[in-house]
Amino acid sequence: MADATQPFNDMFKKLGEQLKVPAFDMSKMMEHHQKNLDAMARSWQAMAGGASEIATKQREIFEAAVKDVTEMVQSYKPGGNPQEMMTKQAEFAKKAMEAAIANTKDIAELVQKSSTEAFKIVQDRMKESYEEIRAGVEKKS
């Protein structure tokens, strides 16, 4: 697969060579920058994966709600006992509330998982970047 950033990288390498910047390894800098871009891409992929999981969960919630309402409508009998109808409505409301609470918890967990994963990717790259810079400075000292 062709690297879309390659012409951009070449441009900066040539600039560094033309300026003859002493003790500045342009290849290392570009390598460092590429690692940062790769980390950001992985982070975005983690977030996109989380968004996909959330969308799937929301579709499941919607389908379950439609199924529950359909079952309630099908079991409805006009002219039935008012007390029995109130009991059924209360059961349906209780079931809907329990499902809403469980679904909210599930979605919150999915959001937290994908956010944590994406942040960890960036955080790990920042630590690695710091170590790379520190090692480069120590070599020159």
Salt bridges, closest charged atoms under 4 A:
GLU31 OE2 - LYS35 NZ 3.68
GLU53 OE2 - LYS113 NZ 3.47
GLU63 OE2 - ARG59 NE 3.70
ASP68 OD1 - LYS95 NZ 3.26
GLU71 OE2 - LYS67 NZ 3.62
ASP106 OD2 - LYS57 NZ 3.09
GLU109 OE2 - LYS105 NZ 3.50
ASP124 OD2 - LYS120 NZ 2.90
GLU128 OE2 - ARG125 NH1 2.78
GLU131 OE1 - ARG134 NH2 2.95
GLU132 OE1 - HIS32 ND1 2.67
GLU132 OE2 - LYS35 NZ 2.97
GLU132 OE1 - ARG125 NH2 3.16
GLU138 OE2 - ARG134 NE 3.79
